[in-house]
């Protein structure tokens, strides 16, 4: 049974044949271990095949796939883009691995959410053209891998508690970042020891080998803490992202504050990976 679709390429395949292809893709570990990736791919493929590709937006994916509330704001939360990057990587892993001989290729162009469908020959022709373009220099070289350094946070308040909080937060971000396969992280203690000796980020980055830093500062007044976190490209001093976190401190919520800051910062670092 064929469904109407605005994409010429899908006329090559029936809805059922693509559904069967999804079943094969979902056997790959990248998908079998992630309900989000399976739900994401199923949603955008189905909407495209039934002629609703124009409805596939960051907002609708957030609602229907990630079950976000209607108040979701794509400008403030990049979680859809992060999962889209994961999905593209998972499809690449599949088609360069156990799916290398499959006759139906499902792809998601970078920067878009609407899938494309190709047969094996189209896919091979496209890869051949990309390889030829790279050899002729028509395609820009691959970007440098992301290497992060967590800089000691500036503390405008005296007190051992806040200084310990800063160090603990930096160590936690360093540990979490190091779990991302696509990035490298310079050991925090090494950066902490060098930061006071080398004030120029380019000089320090060249010497140690990082190209992005996470930095910021904290203020603590009357049991209220304010933390400013920034991600900066140390090669050109460009501030890529920043956010201010505020919370009232209690004897039991310091870990929760650290977890929230760390989570939001790592999400932004992951987004850099998907866009690089």
Beta strands, then each sheet from edge to edge (+ up, - down):
strand 1: 104-108
strand 2: 115-119
strand 3: 146-150
strand 4: 154-155
strand 5: 183-185
strand 6: 212-221
strand 7: 224-233
strand 8: 238-248
sheet 1: 1+ 2-
sheet 2: 4+ 6+ 3+ 5+
sheet 3: 4+ 6+ 7- 8+
end
